[in-house]
Every structure is written in C-alpha cells, then in structure tokens.
Amino acid sequence: MSLRPFRNINRKKTRVINVGDVKIGGDNPISVQSMTNTLTTDVKATIDQINAIHEEGADIVRVSCPDEDSTKALKEITNNVKLPIIADIHFHYKRAIEAAENGAKCLRINPGNIGDKQKIHDVLSAAKNNDCSIRIGVNAGSLEKDILEKYKEPCPEALVESALRNIKVLEDQDFFNFKVSVKSSDVFLSIAAYRQLSKAMDYPLHLGITEAGSFVSGSVKSSIGLGTLLLDGIGDTIRISLSDDPVKEIKIGNEILKSLGLRNRGVKIISCPSCARQAFQVIDTVKVLEEKLSHIKTPVTLSIIGCVVNGPGEAAMTDVGITGGGKGNNMLYLSGVQSKKVLTNEIIDRVVAEVEKKSFRVRKKIMIPAKTIEELILKHSTLEKDLSSGEIDKKLFAEKSKEYSDLNEIIINAKKYLSYEEDKKDLEKILNDGSVDKELKDMIHNNSSENEISNYVFKDNQSIDQASLGLLLNGVTSAEELIRVGNLKEDANL
C-alpha cells in the first residue's frame, strides 16, 4: 500500500513510439516540446533558437515547413542540432515527403488534409523509409467540413470523431508509429476531448491548449488544462503554446511536470510570498538565486523562507534550506538538518555553493565506506550520551552541541553514499525481485529528491538497509548501473 496515495498518478499505458531517440508513451518520461517561431529558411536563427530551447530542457522541437525552401533548410538544421525535429506540415503532401527525407523525425499532419489515398501512401512510405513517426494533429479551428456540419460547432465528440477517422486512415495503410492530439483554445473542450479519446484508443497522446495566449494567461490556461489531464494519468508529451519566446514554453512545461512529481530537472525552489515577518528580502533573493542556479540540471530541492513560522518545516523536506532569523542571523539547513547561521549578505553565495555541492555529489555518486559510517555513528552516540548526562559545564556543552550538530549532518548525508560491495546482493534483490513498492520505484525513476525518498522509506518502515537506500537514492535501477557505481566508489573528504 502506498504511504501517500493522494500523490499517486496512475498513467494510462499507451503504445510506445519513437521520435528520433526519444521514446514516447508507455512508462517513458513525459516529454516536453516547443516550436520555433523563426523563419525556417533563416537557418542560423532557427538553429540558434533550437539550441536555446534544448538548453532549457526540451526533448523535442517542432519546425514549420510551409514551402519547399523550408523543407530543404531542414537538412542543414537537423545536422546542427541535437533535438529530434517534428516537421509541421499542412495540406501539401510533397512537403511531408521532403521533410522526412531531409532529417525530420516526426511529421505533424492531418491525413484528411493531405489528399487522395495515393498521396497518403507516398507520405507514409517516406515516413517508414526514414524512420519517421507521425502526429495526427486535430484542432478545433480546422475540423473537417462534414464533421462541423454534423455537430454544428467544435465539441469534444467532433474532435474525437476527427481523430478516430484519421487514425483509421493510417491503420488501413499498416502504419502504427504515431501519436495523436485533439487541441482547442478552450480549456473545457480540450479536457473533455482528450478524456474521451484516451478511452477510445491506446496511441500516445500529445497534450496542449492551442493558441493559449500571452505568457501569463497562456501559462495559467495550460497549467489548468494540462495539469488536470496529467493528474488523470493522460498524456505522454506536452507543449505549452504561448505568444512569447519558445524557451519560456519549455520552462513552464517542466514546471508543470515538476509540480506533479512527474519529472524533476534542475533546482526546485520552494519560497514564501514574504510578509512583514521576513528577516531578509525573500523576493529579491529568489530572483537572484533562480538566475544563478539556472545552469544546474541535477534535481535539487531548495527552500527560501523568510521567517521561522514555516521555515524549519519546509527546510526539513528539502536538500538545502534557508530560514530567516533575527538580527540578520538566518539558519542554513542541509538535508533537512540545521547546519549553521548565515548572515543576510552571505545568503546568496552560501546557498549557491551548497546547491552546487549537492548537485556535484548526486552527479558523481560519491560513496563513503561502511566502516567510516560506523565510526561516525559511534562518535555521534557518545556525544549524545554526554549531552544528555547533564554532567558537563556550559562551555563544553556548547562546543559538543556544535560538534554533535555538524556530525549529525555528515552522517545523514553519508548514509546515502555507503559502499556498494557489501550490499550488492541485497540491493539486487530489492530492485529485481520487486520488493520495492510502486510509489518508491516511481520516485526513483522520476528523480525525486533524496530527502523525499528517504522520508518515504523511513516513515513506511520498509526493510531496506542503509547501503541499499544509499544506492536507491542515487537512482540505481539496473545491474549494469550497479557495476558502474561500484567502480565510482571513493572516500569522502570528511
């Protein structure tokens, strides 16, 4: 049984397709994509924008191909970017063939708009020959005339009927490497259409609220629409459509997935809105930290809270935390434990340093030998006895309290990096024999923070030893990875 069933999202198991080297559907991570708004024929500008989109965390990018010059430009573009490209095609079947032959890894089309069966056959042949998938893109603004006449206006049933009609066209040609979208600018219409279509077929779904609007309104509409569907377990790839820089679309998309625990990338900042109780300027601090930590791609959680009302509680659940204190003495938390006081003018530099340190340790999977941990725990226990005896003077008590606190932090972190060799068999059993429950496995695969995973394990009283937990916290999920991590073992500099 899951410890926190209210957090469970049971994703619908859809078929798996490939867009280049990105797998869509099934148990694969939900991918995030955007679309360039440069002229495709301006090759340099398009490449630069795709690279910026990639840097922000995109998995796929769509490029419009309205004419032959644009499809010709794809060849140079695809050779100079790392993201797989979806060619956006409307009406002219030759553009689809040219795009597939010039490096596109997916074609966004409506088969009904392409023309007769022979033209559709030619497009699908080009897709098959070039390992190119297809997205059937149904849109409320461009439904077939007969469907509109039947339903009088765009409605969920109309979008679904159009999608199923186009799906049949591809299936009749023995083509199954495709995903589907049923987009509208209306949140209610989109949600209802996607829910109906999800029940009617098992192909992967691309989610989006089309023409959502400007940055603020579009982000809100997309968050409501996509968030609702994702909570239902619907959706395999997403796009946030904004009248703004495409890079911002990726940022919002990743934030939606992060907020639902469906994907973790970069620093997740938990911060208060600030009030008269704040001991430092929270808003300004968060803005600066967002900029200074934007280069970090490893999942790290950070709490920035201006006072002690909620600060300690939030810090206890994050990798790094700052809680405002009186007279400029703010408390730094590491792995949920009080570490030391930090002056207000030192907060930013100290937080950046700690987050970068945390990121480095997670990436490098630094481990500490079990014997070292045992020695630290013994010393920690001795200090605890001394402090609780009441037989030491105040000065010595203060010194030992500081040592105890520092040692406690070291042990908490060290337990997560115990040696690999001593517990290989136990860990393999946990991972391969299914002893880990579904929620914990999902947390590992979704790169949940170490704090979240360890809290789950300890509160659920699962029989996982510390060495096994240490590897689990680092996302070790296969025998090959176990071997690789074993070779990376190194002593920590304590």
Sequence and secondary structure as in RCSB ss.txt:
>XXXX:A:sequence
MSLRPFRNINRKKTRVINVGDVKIGGDNPISVQSMTNTLTTDVKATIDQINAIHEEGADIVRVSCPDEDSTKALK
EITNNVKLPIIADIHFHYKRAIEAAENGAKCLRINPGNIGDKQKIHDVLSAAKNNDCSIRIGVNAGSLEKDILEK
YKEPCPEALVESALRNIKVLEDQDFFNFKVSVKSSDVFLSIAAYRQLSKAMDYPLHLGITEAGSFVSGSVKSSIG
LGTLLLDGIGDTIRISLSDDPVKEIKIGNEILKSLGLRNRGVKIISCPSCARQAFQVIDTVKVLEEKLSHIKTPV
TLSIIGCVVNGPGEAAMTDVGITGGGKGNNMLYLSGVQSKKVLTNEIIDRVVAEVEKKSFRVRKKIMIPAKTIEE
LILKHSTLEKDLSSGEIDKKLFAEKSKEYSDLNEIIINAKKYLSYEEDKKDLEKILNDGSVDKELKDMIHNNSSE
NEISNYVFKDNQSIDQASLGLLLNGVTSAEELIRVGNLKEDANL
>XXXX:A:secstr
  S GGG         EEETTEEESTTS  EEEEE  S TT HHHHHHHHHHHHHTT SEEEEE  SHHHHHHHH
HHHTT SS EEEE  S HHHHHHHHHTT SEEEE HHHH SHHHHHHHHHHHHHTT EEEEEEEGGG  HHHHHH
HSS  HHHHHHHHHHHHHHHHHTT   EEEEEE S HHHHHHHHHHHHHH  S BEE  TT  SHHHHHHHHHHH
HHHHHHTT  SEEE   SS HHHHHHHHHHHHHHTTS   SEEEEE    TT SS HHHHHHHHHHHTTT  S E
EEEEESSTTTHHHHHTTSSEEEE  GGGEEEEEETTEEEEEEEGGGHHHHHHHHHHHHHHHHHHT  B HHHHHH
HHHHHHHHHHHHHHS S HHHHHHHHHHHHHHHHHHHHHGGGB SGGGHHHHHHHHHTT S HHHHHHHHTT  H
HHHHHHHHHTT    HHHHHHHTTT  SHHHHHHHHHT      
